[in-house]
Amino acid sequence: MSVRELVVLGSSSAVPTRYRNHNGYLLRWDGHGLLFDPGEGTQRQLVFAGASATDLTWLCVTHFHGDHCLGVPGIVQRVARDGVPHPVRAVFPASGAVYWERLRHASAFRDTGVIRETRLSGEHVAIDTGDAPFGLAARRLSHPVESYGYRLTEPDGLSMLPGELARRGISGPQIGVLRARGEITAPDGSTVTLAETSRVRPGQTFAFVMDTRLCDGAFALAENADLLVIESTFLDAEAHLARDHGHLTAAQAARVAAESGARHLVLTHFSERYRPEDEERFVREAASVFDGEITLAHDLDRVPMPRRNTARG
């Protein structure tokens, strides 16, 4: 059975707290495991989440500030130690390659050959995903160091219409022929087309927007996203800190969601200055701007992908 869900491994920002680990987000997608921004402690958080290194097929780093990458050594070495047999694609900004190399080879261990690197450069990068059942793209964000957000997109598909098929007398293996050829001759001699007996099944979209100010890249990544995971480091009272350090407030994150047509907003990456009793303030500020579903992330939360938005089909 296919699973599509976000597993939150950590939801703090620069400094982990008693309540929140450094960043770490595992997206399960039909047998693939995309690990975004593994901060310190991510290897252990995977254990708590019931996941393992063998679940990973992608390792995506937005930028090389420590809370987004200090878990790389443990993840790579766990991939090696567990003998992961399949390729694990590592994607990261080319400008941070020197940091990647230091993290990738941070200590002595029996190395693995399954890590395959893709280095990002440019404003908008379409990433070769091979035979994966999704597309993956990256866009530049606005942060003091080069940073990218990621957007995963499932291609649109087709859903057959059982009522129309039955009305035209098409059943069994004939349906496969119809899908493959685009048309078929019905028992009564008429031509039945795929367009008459199916409808578009809209693909789903996941967007991951970390450390950034408001910028075109953030809005482009979030456009019509079914699930948008976005940093909300500060509350509006500290908007000046957000601007100065290249971050978003909860209201700004919600603005990205609202203006981009996102469906489900996941707020995360909270400054250590805030306490559990401040969480409702983040939700209130976001809800004042965005009227869709809002989740305030906690470590080890599991957030399922929303049901398909059939209105787009």
Helices and strands as residue ranges (DSSP letters): E 4-10, E 24-29, E 32-36, H 42-48, G 53-55, E 58-60, G 66-68, H 72-81, E 88-93, G 94-96, H 97-104, E 115-120, E 124-127, E 135-140, E 148-153, E 157-160, H 162-168, H 173-181, E 183-185, E 191-193, E 198-201, E 205-209, H 216-222, E 227-231, G 236-238, H 239-245, H 250-260, E 264-268, G 276-278, H 279-287, E 293-296, E 302-304, G 310-312
